[in-house]
Amino acid sequence: MARMGMVFDLKACIGCNACVVACKQENSVPDGVFFTRTLSYEYGEYPGVKRVYIPTICNQCEDAPCEKVCPSGATYTRADGIVMVDRDKCIGCSSCAVACPYDMRTMLDPSVLEKGLFGTGELTPFEQHGYGRYTAGTAVKCDFCSQRVDAGLRPACVETCPTNARIFGDLDDANSAPSVLIRKRNGRQPLPEKGTKPKVYYVD
């Protein structure tokens, strides 16, 4: 079975946020909730100031602290390594959100599903269709667009990136694009000292 992971190429990312928009659209993500973000960091002194863009996402940890603390078994890891949330089992205790060292969990406040993206309380047809996948009061997170992965497709953020800064594939396949990139460019996991063994890597 494959072990799916992602590599972020910091040299390629231009901070366009097309990934964020694609994620919002694909997953009908409510207002104020983000499964992926692109941070920016400036360094140096004038006139040599530079900026780097840093994509962030759920790291689909091998040793996921969110799964360990979940009292109801709502958080679980699929055979392909993607960390999931069963909304029918989630009791909204927030333990997973507290345990995540990457701050990649969101507790879904009922108000965000009620007011809609425009804050009017009237949901658009898009929202009416998409919000059916959510349950108020439960934890939500990125799952690598598992519905797309199951259909043999790449996550929406990867598919949309205009510079190929997001590389997705099987980490157990030595010849896969992410595996090759990790070897060639010394891929690094975020906060390795936390011991969570993320399946997301960064190269610069």
N, C-alpha and C positions, 0 to 999 in steps of 0.2 A: 504494500500500500504506500502511496506517495505521502510525503510529509511537506505540506505546502508552506512556502515562506515568501518573503519579499525583501528586495534590496532597494534602498534609496541612494541614487547617485547625486550627491550634493553638487558636483560640478555641472550637472545637466539641469537641475531644477532652477527655473527662472521665476518662481513665486507667482505664477499666473492664477493660481487657485482654480484651475479648470477641474482638478481632482475633487476639490471640495464641492463644486457645483454638480459634478457628475454623481458624486455620492449622495447628495441631497435628492437629486432627481431619481436615481435608481432605487433608493431605499425609502423614499417619501419621508425623509428625516424632518421632524417638526422644528419649528422656529426655536432658536436658542440652543439646539442640540447639534453636536458635530461628532461624526465618527472619525473624521480626519481633519487635521488643521495643518497649515503651513506657517511656521514661525519664521521670523527674520532676525538676523543678528548682524550688527555693524561693528567693524573693528578697524583699527589703524587711526592715523591722524591726517588731517588735511595737508596736502591734497591727495594723500594716498589712502583715503578711506575706501573700504570695500564692504560688501554686504553678501552674506550667505543665507540661503533659504533652507529651512530645516523642516521637512515633512514629518508629521507625527501620526500615529495610528495605533490601534490595539496591537500589541506585539505578539499575540497568540503564543504566550509563554509555554515552554515545555513543562516547566514546574510552576504552574500558574497559582499564585497565592489567592486569587479570587475564587478558584475552584476549591481550594483547601478549606476556606472559611465559610463557604456556602452551606447553611444548615439544612436546606431543603433538597439539595441535589439539582437545583435549577441550572447551575453552571457545570458544564461538562466538556470534555475534549473529544472531538470526533476521531475516527480512525486515521484521517488525513492530517491530524494535528490542529485543526481549526477549533478554537475555543468558542462554545456556543452558550446561549441562554435560553432555557425552556420557560417561556413566559407563563405557562400554565402551572409551573412549580414554584416560580419566583414569589416570595412573600413580601418583597419590598423592604427588607431589613437594612439594606445599604452596607452590609458587611463587605461585599465584594468591592464596592466603590472605595471604602476605607482601606482595604487591603492592597489595592492596585498601586504600585509605586510610580506608575506612569500617568495616573489621573486620566485613565481612558474609559472610565465607566460613568454613566449618567443615570440618575434616578428620574424616571419620567413623571414629572408633575402633571396632574390631571388637566391643569389650566392650558398647557401647551397644545393639547389635543382638542380643546374646546374653542379657543380663540382663533386658531388658524394662523397662517403665515401673515395675513394682513391685519390681524388683531381685531377683526370685526365681529367675531363669533359666528360668522357664516363661512362654512368650509367650501372651498372650490371642489368641483368634481374630481380633480386630481387628488386632493386631500381626502375626500370621502372614500375614494378607492384605496389610497395608500395607507391611511391610518388604521385600517383594519388589521394590519400586522402588529399593531402595538396594543399594550394593555397598560392603562394608567397605573402609576405606583410601582411599576417593575423596573428592573435594571435593563439598560440597552447599551449596545456597543457594536463596533465593527466586527463582522464575521467573514471578512474577505469576500463579501457578496456571495455567500455560500450557494445561493440559488443559481448564480451564474456559473460557479465552479462545478456544480453538479451537472450543469448542461454542457460542460466542456469549454466554457468561456473564461476569459480573464476578468478580474474585478473591474468595476466600472471606472475607478480612478486610474487603473493601469491602462485600460483601453483608451481613455481620453487624454492622457498626458501627451502634449505635443512634442516633448523633447526626450521621451523614453527615459525619464528620470526614475520611474517606478518599474522594477523588474520582478516578475512573479513566476514562480515555478516550484518544482519538486527539489527540496534541499537534499533528499536522499539520492538523487540522480547526479552523479559527479559531472555529467556533461550538460546539465541544465544551465540555462542562462544565469540564474542567480548563483548557483554553485561555482561556476567559472569565474564570475565577477568577484565573489568573496575571496577566492584563492588569489586571483591576479592582482587585486587592489586592496588586499588586507582588510576585508570587511570586518566591521566591529559592531557588536551588539550594544544597545543602549543600556546604561547602568548595569554592566556585567557584575558589579559588586553585590547586587541584590540577589544573585543566584537564581534568577527566574528562567534563565536560558531562553531568551526571546527567539522567535523564528523570523525576526525582522533585523536586518543589518544595514549599516551605513557605509558607503565608500566615498572618499573625497579625493 
